[in-house]
Amino acid sequence: MSFAEEKAVVVFSGGQDSTTCLFWALERFQEVTAVTFDYGQRHDNEIQTARDIAADLDVEHHVLDMSLLNQLAPNALTRDDMEVKEGEEGELPSTFVEGRNLLFFSFASILASQKGAKHVVTGVCETDYSGYPDCRDVFVKSLNVTLNLAVGKEFVLHTPLMWLDKKETWELADNLGRLTYVKENTLTCYHGIRGSGCGECPACKLRQAGYEQYIQEKERELG
Ligand SMILES: [Zn+2]
């Protein structure tokens, strides 16, 4: 089976970044499939948010069971008995799941292969990567080569957010005409609250700061 140029699989969590990537892909590719990995996230609401957005956008959606990840790498996102906290200097934050993107991108690519899709899109970002080694551009490029060798096909891994900060990710959503949708329907908050979230956790603070920065700049430009 050869690849269709116009088909893409998007790694999709229902958060701001991957939802923006989903819109990015929908604008470029004729056929888009979203894939969400269920690894025992602290909040079932994450999976439900992904399901709701995919249904709302009429996008084919697969939820794959990756609960084995919790066996391998207990961490604050999957274990109720660990607190979400930012890492000390030079230390990884407690939300880190070792090798998560390695596994997610590999499984997404296998799904893409079965769908006959050449393109795999992820919201991975090196700019504020918090020290996650598998968020780096060099990792994605390396994995792309490995996947091509593993499957014997020529995948293209797309990372539209790789060099964007949070402000620029909001700008991208706005350029795609989806700023309000992303703001109101996605879930980034560690406490499982959609939209603007709890406003207190590190994810909410980062998201909110980027949004405010973008809106302020936009207003200045509009005079
Ligand atoms: Zn929050």
Boltz pocket constraint, residues with backbone or C-beta under 6 A from the ligand:
constraints:
  - pocket:
      binder: B
      contacts: [[A, 188], [A, 189], [A, 190], [A, 191], [A, 196], [A, 197], [A, 198], [A, 199], [A, 200], [A, 201], [A, 202], [A, 203], [A, 204]]
      max_distance: 6.0
